[in-house]
């Protein structure tokens, strides 16, 4: 379990959050919904160890930690594929940076590329494939870090609706089949309801959790046309009225 206990992040001229607490069970999927600029990405950078927090504490699987640097891999809205590397070399970056066996890594990379519909595109460059294919490659790269926690910062927001729907299914499959703990920032209410076991609704700065919604009793896969999800989405919009400005 990830336990975030009263953490704060305060810059000289801005308090991003001052007493933020939440828990996410191991192997579950948590989604975070809140207005632009409320501090969601800063929270992820703190959890990942890119930035330190200024107060509070964090626990992972019962042990107190400063961050999840050794346990988490992060994926952003931009795929961040290196344009001078082909797709295979891009997804092999975790293997090389972690000094893992390259031959074994190549075999696993090719297996995952095939699984995500990228077989035959291993030696294409990022500018030669679609945005959806690049995001799939970024997902493979994230998987090859082989970390227990995925921090997904709006990874699908720039995609067209059809590609986004397909990658939502891929992310859900990754979480279930690879037993990952997934934390995902999104501005899409229905996306959160489709994928998450728990949804956290967030306020404007200084960021705080307005409401926690437990969805573990709703079986997956879920469907966009489900009337229960539609009702829940309306409740979320009502709760976040005045807070969430760009869902």
C-alpha positions in Angstrom: 0.0 0.0 0.0 1.1 3.6 -0.7 0.4 5.9 2.1 0.9 9.6 1.7 0.5 11.4 5.0 0.2 15.1 5.4 2.8 15.9 2.8 3.4 19.5 1.8 5.1 21.3 -1.2 5.7 25.0 -0.7 7.6 27.2 -3.0 8.8 30.7 -1.8 5.7 32.3 -3.4 3.3 29.4 -3.6 1.8 26.7 -1.4 0.9 23.9 -3.8 -0.4 21.6 -1.1 0.1 21.8 2.7 -1.4 18.7 4.2 -2.1 16.1 1.5 -3.0 12.6 2.6 -4.3 9.5 0.7 -3.8 5.8 0.4 -3.7 3.6 -2.7 -3.8 -0.2 -2.3 -1.0 -2.2 -4.0 -2.1 -3.6 -7.3 -5.0 -1.1 -7.7 -5.7 1.8 -10.0 -6.2 5.3 -8.6 -7.3 8.3 -10.7 -6.8 12.0 -9.8 -9.2 14.6 -11.2 -8.8 18.3 -10.6 -8.4 21.7 -12.3 -5.4 22.6 -14.4 -2.7 24.2 -12.3 -3.9 22.7 -9.0 -0.7 20.8 -8.4 -1.4 17.3 -9.7 1.9 17.0 -11.7 3.8 18.5 -8.8 2.4 15.8 -6.6 3.6 13.1 -9.0 7.1 14.7 -9.2 7.2 14.6 -5.4 6.1 10.9 -5.3 8.6 10.0 -8.0 11.5 11.8 -6.2 12.0 14.4 -8.9 11.3 17.0 -6.2 11.5 16.7 -2.4 8.4 17.3 -0.2 8.7 19.9 2.5 6.8 18.1 5.3 4.8 15.0 6.1 5.7 11.4 5.3 5.3 8.6 2.8 5.1 4.8 3.1 5.3 2.1 0.6 4.4 -1.5 1.6 4.7 -0.5 5.3 8.1 1.1 5.0 8.7 4.8 5.4 10.3 6.2 2.2 11.4 9.6 0.9 10.0 8.9 -2.5 9.2 6.0 -4.9 12.3 6.6 -7.1 13.3 3.0 -7.0 9.7 1.7 -7.3 8.0 3.8 -9.8 8.1 4.6 -13.6 6.5 7.7 -14.9 4.7 8.3 -18.3 3.8 11.8 -19.4 1.4 13.3 -21.9 4.2 13.7 -24.4 5.7 10.4 -25.4 9.3 11.8 -25.1 10.7 9.3 -27.7 14.1 10.3 -28.9 13.8 11.3 -32.6 17.3 10.0 -33.4 16.5 6.5 -32.1 14.3 4.0 -33.8 11.3 2.5 -31.8 13.3 -0.5 -30.6 16.2 1.6 -29.3 13.7 4.0 -27.7 12.0 1.3 -25.7 15.3 -0.3 -24.8 16.4 2.8 -22.9 15.3 1.3 -19.5 17.3 -1.9 -20.2 20.4 0.1 -21.0 20.2 2.7 -18.2 19.5 -0.1 -15.6 22.4 -2.2 -17.0 20.2 -5.2 -17.7 21.2 -7.9 -20.1 20.7 -6.5 -23.5 19.9 -9.7 -25.4 17.2 -10.6 -22.8 15.9 -7.0 -22.9 15.6 -7.1 -26.7 13.6 -10.3 -26.6 11.2 -8.8 -24.0 11.0 -5.5 -25.9 10.1 -7.3 -29.2 7.5 -9.4 -27.4 5.9 -6.4 -25.9 6.0 -4.4 -29.1 4.3 -7.3 -30.8 1.7 -7.5 -28.1 0.9 -3.8 -28.4 0.5 -4.0 -32.2 4.0 -2.6 -33.1 5.6 -5.7 -34.6 7.2 -4.7 -37.9 7.7 -1.1 -36.7 10.8 -1.7 -34.5 13.1 0.1 -36.9 10.8 3.0 -37.7 11.6 6.4 -36.3 9.1 8.3 -34.1 8.3 10.8 -36.9 7.3 7.9 -39.2 4.5 6.5 -37.0 1.2 7.9 -35.6 0.7 9.5 -32.2 -1.1 6.5 -30.9 1.7 4.2 -31.9 4.2 6.5 -30.2 2.2 6.4 -27.0 2.0 2.6 -27.2 5.8 2.5 -27.6 6.0 4.8 -24.6 3.9 2.3 -22.6 6.3 -0.5 -23.6 9.2 1.6 -22.5 7.5 2.3 -19.2 6.8 -1.5 -18.7 10.5 -2.3 -19.4 11.5 -0.3 -16.3 9.8 -3.2 -14.5 8.7 -1.0 -11.5 5.8 -1.8 -9.3 4.1 1.6 -9.6 3.1 3.5 -12.7 2.6 7.2 -12.5 0.7 8.3 -15.6 0.4 12.0 -16.1 -2.3 12.6 -18.7 -0.8 10.1 -21.1 -3.8 10.0 -23.4 -5.0 13.6 -23.5 -3.5 14.5 -26.8 -4.9 11.5 -28.7 -8.0 11.2 -30.9 -11.1 9.6 -29.3 -10.7 6.2 -31.0 -7.0 5.8 -30.2 -7.6 7.0 -26.7 -10.3 4.4 -26.1 -8.0 1.7 -27.4 -5.1 2.8 -25.1 -7.5 3.0 -22.1 -8.1 -0.7 -22.6 -4.3 -1.3 -22.9 -3.6 0.5 -19.6 -6.3 -1.4 -17.8 -4.9 -4.6 -19.2 -1.4 -3.7 -18.0 -2.7 -2.9 -14.5 -4.6 -6.2 -14.2 -2.3 -8.6 -16.0 1.0 -7.2 -14.7 -0.3 -6.5 -11.2 0.9 -2.9 -11.3 -0.2 -0.1 -8.9 -1.3 2.7 -11.2 -1.8 6.4 -10.3 -3.2 8.4 -13.2 -3.9 12.1 -13.6 -6.7 12.8 -16.1 -9.2 15.5 -16.9 -11.6 13.0 -18.4 -14.3 12.1 -15.8 -15.5 9.1 -17.7 -11.9 7.9 -18.3 -11.4 7.9 -14.5 -14.6 6.0 -13.9 -13.8 3.4 -16.6 -10.3 2.6 -15.3 -10.0 3.4 -11.6 -10.6 1.4 -8.5 -10.5 4.7 -6.6 -11.0 8.3 -7.8 -9.7 11.3 -5.9 -11.4 14.7 -6.6 -9.0 17.6 -6.1 -9.4 21.3 -5.3 -7.8 24.5 -6.5 -4.5 25.6 -4.9 -3.6 24.8 -2.3 -4.6 21.4 -3.5 -6.6 19.2 -1.2 -8.8 16.1 -1.7 -12.4 17.1 -1.8 -13.8 13.6 -2.1 -12.7 10.0 -2.5 -14.8 7.6 -4.6 -14.4 3.9 -4.2 -15.2 1.8 -7.3 -13.7 -1.5 -6.4 -17.2 -3.1 -6.3 -17.8 -2.2 -10.0 -16.3 -5.1 -12.1 -14.1 -4.4 -15.1 -14.3 -4.0 -18.0 -16.7 -1.1 -17.7 -18.7 0.5 -20.5 -19.2 4.2 -21.5 -22.9 3.7 -21.9 -23.4 2.2 -18.5 -26.2 4.3 -16.8 -24.6 3.9 -13.4 -21.3 5.4 -14.6 -23.3 8.3 -16.2 -24.9 9.1 -12.9 -21.6 9.0 -11.1 -20.1 11.3 -13.7 -22.9 13.8 -13.1 -22.3 13.6 -9.3 -18.6 14.3 -9.9 -19.3 17.3 -12.1 -21.6 18.6 -9.4 -19.0 18.1 -6.7 -16.3 19.7 -8.7 -18.4 22.7 -9.9 -16.3 25.7 -9.3 -13.1 23.7 -8.9 -12.7 21.7 -12.1 -12.6 24.2 -15.0 -11.4 22.2 -18.0 -12.8 18.6 -17.8 
